[in-house]
Amino acid sequence: MTQFSVIIEKDDEGYVAYVPVLQGCYAQGDTYEEALANITDAIRLHLEDIAESGQEIPKTHQISLTTVEISG
């Protein structure tokens, strides 16, 4: 089993999810859960395309998320 870091952001129309290590692997959903389910499907399809083209699956890397406060 391979794990991928997924970023899910809330916007005005729902949620957008993407996988930084898999360029072009995006999904969206009306709810967080829907976006998560959709990105899971998108990852599977993306990996199938990579395998079919004979490319190597990118290695995952850890992502840290923090908040920075900017005064001004």
C-alpha positions as CSV (number, residue, x, y, z in Angstrom):
1,M,0.0,0.0,0.0
2,T,1.3,3.5,-0.9
3,Q,0.2,6.6,0.9
4,F,0.0,10.1,-0.6
5,S,-0.3,13.4,1.1
6,V,-3.5,15.1,0.0
7,I,-4.3,18.8,0.5
8,I,-8.0,19.7,0.8
9,E,-9.0,23.3,0.7
10,K,-12.4,24.9,1.3
11,D,-13.5,27.4,-1.3
12,D,-16.8,29.2,-2.1
13,E,-18.2,26.3,-4.0
14,G,-17.1,23.3,-1.8
15,Y,-13.8,21.6,-1.5
16,V,-10.8,21.2,-3.8
17,A,-8.3,18.3,-3.2
18,Y,-4.9,17.8,-4.8
19,V,-1.8,15.6,-4.4
20,P,1.4,17.7,-4.6
21,V,3.6,14.8,-5.7
22,L,1.2,13.8,-8.5
23,Q,1.2,16.7,-10.8
24,G,-2.2,17.3,-12.3
25,C,-4.1,15.1,-9.8
26,Y,-7.0,17.2,-8.6
27,A,-10.6,16.6,-7.5
28,Q,-13.4,18.5,-5.9
29,G,-16.6,17.9,-4.0
30,D,-19.5,19.7,-2.3
31,T,-18.4,18.2,1.0
32,Y,-15.0,17.3,2.6
33,E,-16.0,13.7,2.5
34,E,-17.0,13.9,-1.2
35,A,-13.7,15.6,-2.1
36,L,-11.7,12.9,-0.2
37,A,-13.6,10.1,-2.0
38,N,-13.1,11.8,-5.4
39,I,-9.4,12.4,-4.9
40,T,-9.0,8.8,-3.9
41,D,-10.5,7.8,-7.2
42,A,-8.4,10.4,-9.0
43,I,-5.2,9.0,-7.4
44,R,-6.1,5.4,-8.6
45,L,-6.7,6.6,-12.1
46,H,-3.5,8.7,-12.1
47,L,-1.4,5.8,-11.0
48,E,-3.0,3.6,-13.7
49,D,-2.0,6.1,-16.3
50,I,1.5,6.3,-14.9
51,A,1.9,2.5,-14.9
52,E,0.5,2.2,-18.5
53,S,2.9,4.8,-19.8
54,G,5.9,2.9,-18.2
55,Q,6.8,5.8,-16.0
56,E,7.9,5.4,-12.4
57,I,5.4,6.3,-9.6
58,P,6.8,9.3,-7.8
59,K,8.1,8.8,-4.3
60,T,5.9,10.3,-1.6
61,H,7.3,12.9,0.7
62,Q,6.1,14.4,4.0
63,I,4.3,17.7,3.9
64,S,4.1,20.0,6.9
65,L,1.2,22.5,7.1
66,T,1.4,25.5,9.4
67,T,0.0,29.0,9.7
68,V,2.1,32.1,9.5
69,E,0.8,35.4,10.8
70,I,1.7,38.5,8.9
71,S,1.2,41.8,10.6
72,G,0.4,44.9,8.5
